[in-house]
Amino acid sequence: MSLTNLLKKSKKGSAEIVAFAVLLIFIVVAAGPQIKALGATVVNGVTNTNTQVQETLGTK
């Protein structure tokens, strides 16, 4: 195997890693607000459930 072939394989691997990193960054940037909103919805739901349980048990 020649040095040229090794360099070509190395460049291909590097390009794939960079492409994967760019894809991950895009997903985080594009989906970030929706994930944050979902987290806030879950927090509100858990808080409401805790309040209802406390009221039912008479501990509030």
Secondary structure, DSSP 8 states (H G I E B T S, - for coil): --HHHHHHHHHHHHHHHHHHHHHHHHHHHHHHHHHHHHHHHHHHHHHHHHHHHHHHHT--
